Every structure is written in C-alpha cells, then in structure tokens.
Amino acid sequence: MVRHARADFREFISTRRVTDNRRGDFIADARADPRLPDAKRWSELETYLLLYDDACPEAIRQAKRLWNEFERQRP
C-alpha cells in the first residue's frame, strides 16, 4: 500500500491497477481525464462527476468505493 502524507485523489488513482471490470473502467477513465479535480472531499468529486462528467450511476458507485479506500489510507 502506497502512503503519502499529502497524497491527493488523483495520485491515489494513479496507484490503482486497471482491471477488466467496472472499478477498472472508472480508474482508467479517471486517469485519462485531465479535468478530474484535486478533490479534498467526496462532495467535490461527486459534484464534478454529476455536473461536468455526466457519469453514470455505476461510475459514481465505483468512485465512492475508491474514495472510501483513499480516505482509509490518508494519515
């Protein structure tokens, strides 16, 4: 597990493995999105996904799961 004192969500996503499932799809899409915000709170990321990325409900579920993992790794 990679731990960084000030890691952001984009950096966290860059350490996740892209797999052939919905989680991997979200990770690949997030890595490729230059507009993905450096969110400090889930609500910031969720707002971006809903308003600017037009993300489907499954993408938002996967984002939330990854956000929860990110939160657990933060010091």
C-alpha positions as CSV (number, residue, x, y, z in Angstrom):
1,M,0.0,0.0,0.0
2,V,1.4,3.4,-1.0
3,R,1.0,6.1,1.7
4,H,1.8,9.7,1.1
5,A,1.4,12.3,3.8
6,R,-0.3,14.7,1.4
7,A,-1.5,12.4,-1.4
8,D,-4.4,13.6,-3.4
9,F,-7.1,11.5,-5.0
10,R,-5.6,11.8,-8.5
11,E,-2.3,10.4,-7.1
12,F,-4.2,7.7,-5.4
13,I,-5.9,6.7,-8.6
14,S,-2.6,6.6,-10.4
15,T,-1.5,3.8,-7.9
16,R,-4.6,1.6,-8.5
17,R,-4.5,-1.2,-11.0
18,V,-6.7,-1.0,-14.1
19,T,-8.7,-4.3,-14.2
20,D,-11.3,-5.6,-16.6
21,N,-14.3,-4.7,-14.5
22,R,-16.3,-1.6,-13.6
23,R,-13.8,-0.5,-11.0
24,G,-11.0,-0.7,-13.6
25,D,-13.1,1.2,-16.1
26,F,-13.5,4.1,-13.6
27,I,-9.8,4.1,-12.8
28,A,-8.9,4.2,-16.5
29,D,-11.4,7.0,-17.2
30,A,-10.2,9.0,-14.2
31,R,-6.6,8.7,-15.1
32,A,-7.4,9.9,-18.7
33,D,-9.5,12.8,-17.5
34,P,-7.3,15.9,-17.3
35,R,-10.1,17.8,-15.7
36,L,-10.6,15.5,-12.7
37,P,-10.4,17.8,-9.7
38,D,-7.9,17.6,-6.9
39,A,-10.9,16.9,-4.6
40,K,-10.4,17.3,-0.9
41,R,-13.9,16.0,0.0
42,W,-16.2,13.4,-1.6
43,S,-18.8,16.0,-2.3
44,E,-16.3,17.8,-4.6
45,L,-15.6,14.7,-6.6
46,E,-19.3,13.7,-6.7
47,T,-20.3,17.1,-7.9
48,Y,-17.8,17.0,-10.7
49,L,-18.9,13.5,-11.8
50,L,-22.6,14.5,-11.8
51,L,-22.4,18.0,-13.3
52,Y,-19.3,18.0,-15.6
53,D,-18.6,14.4,-16.4
54,D,-22.2,13.2,-16.8
55,A,-21.1,10.0,-15.1
56,C,-23.5,7.0,-14.9
57,P,-24.7,5.7,-11.6
58,E,-22.3,2.8,-11.7
59,A,-19.3,5.0,-12.2
60,I,-20.4,7.1,-9.2
61,R,-20.7,3.9,-7.1
62,Q,-17.2,2.9,-8.1
63,A,-15.8,6.4,-7.5
64,K,-17.4,6.3,-4.0
65,R,-15.8,2.9,-3.2
66,L,-12.4,4.2,-4.3
67,W,-12.9,7.4,-2.4
68,N,-13.5,5.3,0.8
69,E,-10.3,3.4,0.1
70,F,-8.5,6.7,-0.4
71,E,-9.9,8.0,2.9
72,R,-8.8,4.9,4.8
73,Q,-5.2,5.4,3.6
74,R,-4.9,9.0,4.5
75,P,-2.9,9.7,7.6
